C-alpha cells in the first residue's frame, strides 16, 4: 500500500469519527436554548398552577379543611412559622386603639378594638379568600373572616354591613365592610383579630395602628414566646394605660381629654386614669439590636441579668435575637 493511500485512509477514518461527534455537539448546542425555553415555560406553568391552588385554598399547608360554618377552630400550632407581612393594607385609617388584646372584664379579649364610625370603610388586611360572612347577635355582630396566603386568618367584627361573599377572592385593601356597632358592642368600633391555625395572636405583634404600618416585612411566630411578645406589643402599640393619651382619629381630630389634662380632670371626680408617661414608667421594654447580649442589655438598662430572666421567663443561657422585646422594668 502506498504512503498516499495510507494517509487517505487515515483522513477518512478520522472524519468518520469526528463528524458524528461534531454533529452531536452542534445538535446539543442548538437544543440548549430550546430546553432552557421549555424549562421557563414549565416553571411559569407550575407557578400559575400553584397560584391557582393557593387562591382556591390559601395556606393549605397549615389548614386541613375549608369551612364556612364557624369563625375559628384551634388546631395544632407549628413550633415556629414566618408570617409574611408584605403586601399588607391597614384595615382602617383610624389610629386609635380603644381596647387591648388580653384579659378584660374577667374574660379574654381576642383582638384589638379600633375606633371607627358607622359607615367607615373596612378593608382586607392582606389578599386572600373570604371564608365566613355571618351575623352573631351575642358576639361579633356582622363579621367577616378571611384566610390569607401568609397563613393568617383575619376577623372583622361589629360591622354595619358586609360587602363580600363567602368563597370570594379579595385583594389587600379591597373594601369588605362598613364600620358599625352590631352584636355585643357598646359603641361603634372595629374588632380586629389575627389568628394562626385558629389560635388568636395579638394583632399588635404585626400591626401598628398608630403609625398605620406593619412592624416589618415579616413576623417570626414562635410557640414558646408569642404570648410574652404579645404583652410587650400592647405596651408599644396598643392602648396606653386607661385610654389617657392624645391620638388622631379617622378624621384627623384630637381625642379630647388626653394625657395629663384628662388625668387631672378624672382626679377631681375620684377616678384613676393613667397617663401615657406614667403607664410607660411602670412597664418598659428593650428591643434587642444586633450584637447585644443579656449582659450588655442588663448593663445598659441598669438591671441584673437575673432580673431580666425573671421578668421575661427565660434562662441565662438563652441567646437573644435581633428584634426581640425584653421587659426590663
ZADRENLUM-689879 format. One record per residue (C-alpha): residue in three letters; x, y, z. Coordinates in steps of 0.001 Angstrom, whole numbers. Each point is the difference from the previous one (the first is absolute). Last residue first. Example, Ala and Ser with C-alpha at 12.3 -4.5 7.8 and 13.67 -1.06 7.14 Angstrom:
residues 2
R  type       c1       c2       c3
R   SER    13670    -1060     7140
R   ALA    -1370    -3440      660
end
This chain:
residues 329
R  type       c1       c2       c3
R   UNK   -38944    47262    84392
R   UNK     2263    -1861    -2445
R   UNK    -2425    -1753    -2355
R   UNK     1705    -1496    -2997
R   UNK    -1262      418    -3563
R   UNK     1814    -2030    -2672
R   UNK     1018     1940    -3125
R   UNK     3398    -1689     -291
R   UNK       93    -3272     1913
R   UNK      902     -740     3609
R   UNK     1943    -3182      638
R   UNK    -1256    -1870     3064
R   UNK     2642    -1139     2454
R   UNK    -1174     2337     2735
R   UNK    -3503    -1430       59
R   UNK    -3303     1464    -1195
R   UNK    -3273      978     1654
R   UNK      228     3623    -1186
R   UNK     -173     1735     3377
R   UNK     2051    -2717     1710
R   UNK     2705      -79    -2665
R   UNK      384     3775      -14
R   UNK      184       60     3805
R   UNK     2658    -2736        8
R   UNK     2004     1919    -2612
R   UNK       40     2944     2392
R   UNK    -1596     3350     -766
R   UNK     1438     3370     -988
R   UNK    -1341       77    -3545
R   UNK     3376      122    -1765
R   UNK     1623    -2510     2316
R   UNK    -2937    -2404     -239
R   UNK       19      339    -3789
R   UNK     3746     -684     -210
R   UNK     -351    -3106     2207
R   UNK    -3066    -1360    -1797
R   UNK     1902      376    -3248
R   UNK       38     2589    -2763
R   UNK     1818     -450    -3314
R   UNK    -2888     1101    -2196
R   UNK    -2712     1888     1896
R   UNK    -2498    -1390     2529
R   UNK    -3085     2158      572
R   UNK     -181      932     3697
R   UNK    -3314      181     1792
R   UNK    -1362     2154     2798
R   UNK    -2922     -529     2382
R   UNK     -896     2427     2802
R   UNK     1592     3063    -1526
R   UNK    -1941     -646    -3204
R   UNK    -3273      389     1860
R   UNK     1162     3156     1785
R   UNK     1034     1706    -3221
R   UNK    -3117    -1205    -1828
R   UNK    -2244     1402     2763
R   UNK    -1879    -2447     2210
R   UNK    -3582      845      934
R   UNK    -1265     -498     3532
R   UNK    -3392     1492      783
R   UNK     -892     2097     3044
R   UNK    -1836     2601    -2081
R   UNK     2710     2610      527
R   UNK     2599    -2626     -904
R   UNK    -1760     -534    -3334
R   UNK      635     3600    -1019
R   UNK     3687     -230      988
R   UNK      463    -3241    -1932
R   UNK    -1825     1389    -3037
R   UNK     2235     3059      -62
R   UNK     3089    -2155      551
R   UNK     -516    -2013    -3196
R   UNK    -3181      113    -2049
R   UNK    -3262     1773      777
R   UNK    -1264      386    -3546
R   UNK     1093    -2348    -2808
R   UNK     1606     2292    -2493
R   UNK    -1512      130    -3480
R   UNK     1681    -1388    -3119
R   UNK    -3213    -1455    -1388
R   UNK      831    -3607      766
R   UNK     1295      711     3483
R   UNK     3054     1881     1131
R   UNK     1421     -895     3402
R   UNK      307     1590     3429
R   UNK      432    -2467     2819
R   UNK    -1861     -992     3134
R   UNK    -1762    -3137    -1301
R   UNK      456    -1941     3196
R   UNK     3739     -553     -294
R   UNK     1092      100    -3636
R   UNK    -2124    -1829    -2585
R   UNK     2196    -2170    -2161
R   UNK     3235      542    -1935
R   UNK     2913      -72     2409
R   UNK    -1643    -1111     3241
R   UNK    -2329    -2412    -1787
R   UNK     2955    -1391    -1963
R   UNK     1693    -1026     3244
R   UNK    -3004    -2090      974
R   UNK       -6    -1622    -3435
R   UNK     3709     -792      263
R   UNK     -701    -1865     3241
R   UNK    -2711    -2046    -1748
R   UNK     2097     -569    -3136
R   UNK     2951    -1535     1858
R   UNK     -135    -3818      -82
R   UNK    -2227     -346    -3079
R   UNK     2354     2086    -2084
R   UNK    -1446     2232    -2724
R   UNK     2572     1872    -2060
R   UNK    -1705     3159    -1254
R   UNK      778     1237    -3488
R   UNK      869     3045    -2089
R   UNK     -136     2125     3141
R   UNK    -2235     1414     2767
R   UNK    -2946      665    -2305
R   UNK    -1087     3564     -646
R   UNK    -2628     2609      808
R   UNK     2293     1659     2584
R   UNK    -2575     -120     2798
R   UNK    -1471    -3208    -1419
R   UNK     3247    -1956      300
R   UNK     -835    -3470    -1304
R   UNK     2062    -3181      382
R   UNK      401     -836     3681
R   UNK    -2727     2589      658
R   UNK    -2460    -2476    -1574
R   UNK      422    -2135     3159
R   UNK     -204    -3588    -1175
R   UNK    -3210    -2030      241
R   UNK      297    -3729     -718
R   UNK    -2032    -1288    -2972
R   UNK     3064    -1386    -1771
R   UNK     1422     3535      174
R   UNK    -2478     2722      935
R   UNK      -59     3789     -378
R   UNK    -3013     1792     1447
R   UNK    -1497     3454     -561
R   UNK    -3061     1318     1862
R   UNK     -879     3183    -1854
R   UNK    -1819     2676     1974
R   UNK    -3405     1616      518
R   UNK    -1019     -151     3631
R   UNK     -992    -2480     2708
R   UNK      339    -3162    -2075
R   UNK    -1258    -3561      222
R   UNK    -1514     -190    -3492
R   UNK     -114     3016    -2302
R   UNK     1675     3383      524
R   UNK     1295      892    -3449
R   UNK     2828      570    -2417
R   UNK     -682     -998    -3599
R   UNK     1068    -3167    -1786
R   UNK     2424    -1812    -2332
R   UNK     1611     2888    -1843
R   UNK     3082    -1253    -1910
R   UNK     3267     1099     1595
R   UNK     1724    -3359     -486
R   UNK    -1772    -1861    -2810
R   UNK    -3048    -2204      374
R   UNK    -1031    -3473    -1190
R   UNK    -3651     -773      792
R   UNK     -710    -3317     1718
R   UNK    -2630     1637     2258
R   UNK    -1290     3334    -1267
R   UNK     1284     3550      322
R   UNK    -1364     3451      960
R   UNK    -1107     -711     3569
R   UNK    -1950     2766     1737
R   UNK     -237     1649     3423
R   UNK     3199    -1676     1208
R   UNK      393    -1377     3529
R   UNK     2910    -2299     -944
R   UNK     2854     -388    -2485
R   UNK     1881    -3303      305
R   UNK     3384     -694    -1585
R   UNK     1399    -3450     -779
R   UNK     3740     -272     -296
R   UNK     2009    -2546    -1953
R   UNK     1723     2401    -2433
R   UNK    -2458    -1023    -2755
R   UNK    -2855     1638     1907
R   UNK    -3241    -1345     1450
R   UNK    -2690     2661      413
R   UNK    -2722       53     2668
R   UNK    -2799     2588     -191
R   UNK    -2328     1268     2721
R   UNK    -3445     1437      650
R   UNK     -422     -268     3757
R   UNK     3197    -1506     1435
R   UNK    -1638    -1318     3172
R   UNK    -3541     -391     1313
R   UNK    -1748      852    -3290
R   UNK     2335    -1935    -2257
R   UNK     -399      881    -3686
R   UNK     1954    -1736    -2754
R   UNK     2460      240    -2875
R   UNK     2591    -2780      378
R   UNK     2895    -1301    -2133
R   UNK      895     2989    -2161
R   UNK     3106     -802    -2024
R   UNK     3345     1770      122
R   UNK     1828     3261     -557
R   UNK     1063     1732     3179
R   UNK    -1570     2430     2517
R   UNK    -3373       11    -1789
R   UNK    -1674     3404      360
R   UNK    -2566     1638     2317
R   UNK    -1595     3183    -1317
R   UNK    -1641     2277     2594
R   UNK    -3807     -261       42
R   UNK     -448      110     3755
R   UNK     3094     1620     1471
R   UNK     3304    -1682      766
R   UNK     2019     -386     3194
R   UNK     2107    -3151      -90
R   UNK     -597    -2906     2385
R   UNK     2878    -2477      -11
R   UNK     -534    -3754      113
R   UNK     -621    -3048     2167
R   UNK    -1356     1717     3122
R   UNK      321    -2632     2700
R   UNK    -2545      100     2808
R   UNK     -395     1557     3446
R   UNK     -760     3499    -1261
R   UNK     3027        2    -2284
R   UNK     3001    -2338     -161
R   UNK     1899      170    -3283
R   UNK      110     2067    -3205
R   UNK     -398     3703      647
R   UNK    -3014     2295     -160
R   UNK     -529     3458    -1496
R   UNK     2809        8    -2565
R   UNK     -157     3310    -1896
R   UNK     1895      377    -3279
R   UNK    -3022     -302    -2290
R   UNK      784     -429    -3695
R   UNK    -1562    -3457       59
R   UNK      950    -3546    -1016
R   UNK     3620     1091     -588
R   UNK     1186    -1495    -3278
R   UNK     2676    -2684     -248
R   UNK     2105    -1052    -3012
R   UNK     2849    -1060     2253
R   UNK     -864    -1503     3380
R   UNK     1331    -3525     -648
R   UNK     -576    -2150     3072
R   UNK     3020    -2155      871
R   UNK    -1012    -3128     1919
R   UNK     1363    -1624     3118
R   UNK    -1038    -2906     2213
R   UNK    -3007     -465    -2289
R   UNK    -3396      384     1689
R   UNK    -2373    -2946      250
R   UNK    -3620      945     -692
R   UNK    -2296     2638     1472
R   UNK    -3365      502    -1727
R   UNK    -1085     3398    -1240
R   UNK    -3035     1837    -1372
R   UNK    -2030    -3148     -709
R   UNK    -2186    -1362    -2813
R   UNK     1707     1243    -3175
R   UNK     2520    -2851       47
R   UNK     3296     -690    -1722
R   UNK     2011    -2875     1413
R   UNK     3441    -1283      887
R   UNK     1583     3378      677
R   UNK     3708      790      308
R   UNK     1333    -1237    -3349
R   UNK    -3227     1141    -1688
R   UNK      931     3635      692
R   UNK    -2613     1240    -2498
R   UNK    -2245    -2638    -1626
R   UNK    -1444     1156    -3333
R   UNK     2391     2919     -364
R   UNK     2878    -2184     1152
R   UNK     -912    -2602    -2617
R   UNK     -164     2616    -2749
R   UNK     3346     1452     1080
R   UNK     1566    -3466       39
R   UNK    -1314     -745    -3499
R   UNK     1294     3351    -1246
R   UNK     3412     -708     1513
R   UNK       71    -3420    -1664
R   UNK     -853     1547    -3365
R   UNK     2716     2612      421
R   UNK     2545    -2651      978
R   UNK    -1000    -2223    -2952
R   UNK      272     2968    -2395
R   UNK     3417      914     1375
R   UNK     1110    -3615     -226
R   UNK    -1232      -69    -3592
R   UNK     2029     3109     -842
R   UNK     3122    -1493     1575
R   UNK     -542    -3246    -1899
R   UNK     -424     1926    -3269
R   UNK     3073     2121      733
R   UNK     2008    -3225      609
R   UNK    -1253    -1839    -3128
R   UNK     2174     1929    -2443
R   UNK     3117     -681     2064
R   UNK    -1019    -3621      453
R   UNK     -412     -376    -3772
R   UNK     3363     1640     -598
R   UNK     1608    -2359     2508
R   UNK    -1644    -2952    -1704
R   UNK     1129     1192    -3428
R   UNK     3548      442     1290
R   UNK      -40    -3481     1477
R   UNK    -1508    -1459    -3181
R   UNK     2630     1783    -2175
R   UNK     3050     -880     2136
R   UNK      -86    -3804     -296
R   UNK     -686     -242    -3745
R   UNK     2331     2914     -669
R   UNK     2835    -1810     1764
R   UNK     -679    -3172    -2013
R   UNK      120     1957    -3256
R   UNK     3227     1771      946
R   UNK     1701    -3269     1020
R   UNK    -1092    -1674    -3253
R   UNK     1401     2884    -2034
R   UNK     3309     -167     1876
R   UNK      290    -3710     -860
R   UNK     -763      707    -3649
R   UNK     2698     2641     -105
R   UNK     2562    -2328     1614
R   UNK     -659    -2712    -2518
R   UNK    -1374    -3389      951
end
